Structures are given as structure tokens and as C-alpha cells.
Amino acid sequence: MKKILLVLPLAASVAACQMTPQDQAAATGGVAGAALGAAVSKDGDRLEGAALGAAAGTVAGALIGKASQPGQCRYRDAYGREYIAPC
């Protein structure tokens, strides 16, 4: 379990290179939520606490990332280019 908690932030930071700011906020929230969930859980429930924390952190991170530009959404065209337009 400790190895997973050490590898997750590294994997998220590498994957963040191709993600939008909202995706990055969701990934960061998920990693932080997993770490916090595992830290506050009992010894036998660390995996469940990490999973619940990751889910809650991902949702919170996505909402926070989306709120940075109210009324604007990020889209990708057929070539993978991102652009911002009204939702």
C-alpha cells in the first residue's frame, strides 16, 4: 500500500503533461484525497479510506478546476487542439 501511495503522485505528475487545468486539478484532488483518506483510516480500512478519499478528492478537484473560468468550457477539436468557448 505504501508503494502505491508513493507511485501515484509521480504517475499523476507525468500524466498531467497532456491534461487540461481542470484535469490536473481533478488528478491532484484525487491523489491528495487518497493520501488523506488512507491517513485518517483505521489500519484495516486504509485501502477503503484511500479509495473513498480519492473519489471525493477527484470530484472536488474537478469542480474547483472548472470554477476557475466561469461560463467557459475547454474543448478539443479533431486534431487534439484545445480551445475555450462559452458553455
Stockholm file with secondary structure:
# STOCKHOLM 1.0

chainA/1-87         MKKILLVLPLAASVAACQMTPQDQAAATGGVAGAALGAAVSKDGDRLEGAALGAAAGTVAGALIGKASQPGQCRYRDAYGREYIAPC
#=GR chainA/1-87 SS CHHHHHHHHHHHHHHGGGSCHHHHHHHHHHHHHHHHHHHHSCGGGHHHHHHHHHHHHHHHHHHHHHTTSTTEEEEECTTSCEEEEEC
#=GC SS_cons        CHHHHHHHHHHHHHHGGGSCHHHHHHHHHHHHHHHHHHHHSCGGGHHHHHHHHHHHHHHHHHHHHHTTSTTEEEEECTTSCEEEEEC
//
